[in-house]
């Protein structure tokens, strides 16, 4: 019986990207998909004002471009290395050829596609239905310890965090100040002290 993971890995070609280097740009020909082996990749689009809107960040173990492999001729977004990164690139034509030789490989990619659809649906819901304030609160709660009080250390610059939350740094700073003025947090440099995690969680539900 064929080892699917080994067969998939054999199709890939190793690529290395330095920090800030683009893997591809929007409207570039979509000739394959990527698997992140190490580092971090951010995926973003440009809005009508030319501002970056981050869609997702990918780390080791994540795939990029699964859906595009089957339904699009070009990439609809940009992908950029946040830090020095190593990926496996899977050429579209090689994948289709391998599927012809071993149809069971198709199941692997269909599963990838299904998982990505679920992830993107959650992301769209977060960006489309929640305010920047609630996105920020959700981010803080996801990174807090869950105790009555805790401290969240921002490991990215505010401009990068703004992109993750689908906003701009000015709006992020304004919302941080609002949450602080409301008594939920205290901001000290890159550290955010949450005064009461349970109260902040209730604010997310309001």
C-alpha positions, 0 to 999 in steps of 0.5 A: 500500500502506498505511503501517502505522506511520503508520496506527497513529500516526494512531489515537493521542491524545497524553497527558502525565503528570507525575511520580508521576501515575497513567495508570490504576489496577487494576480501572479500565475498560481502554478502550485501550492506551498507547505511551510516547513519552518518560519512564518508566512503571512497572507494579505490582500490590498484594499481599495485604499492600498492598505494591507489587510492580513488574511492569515499567518501560517507556521510550520505544518500549514499548507498555502494555496490548496483551493487555488490549485483547483479553482484559480489561474492566479493568486488573489493575494500576496504571501510574504515571509515574516522571518527566514522560512523554508517551504516545500513547493508543489507544482500543480502539473506534477500533482495532477500527474501523480494523481493520475498515477495514484488516485488515492493521493486526490483524497489527501488534497480534498481533505486539505481543501475541506479543512481550509474552507472551514478555517477561511469561513471562521476568519471571514466571520471574525473579520466581517461580523466583529468590530476591531475592538472585539477582534482585539479582545479576542486576540488578548483572550486567546493569548492570556493564561486564563487566570483572574489576572494575567499579562499578554506580551505582544511579540509583534509590532503594533503595525503587524498586529493591526494587519493580523486583526484586519485594521491599521495601527492608528485604529488599533491604538485607538481601541487599545486606549478605549479598552484601557480607559474602560478599566479592562487592561493596562498597557505598558510598552509591549505588555498588556496587563489584563485586570480581570480575564473573566470580565474581559470575556464578558465584554466580548460576549456583549 
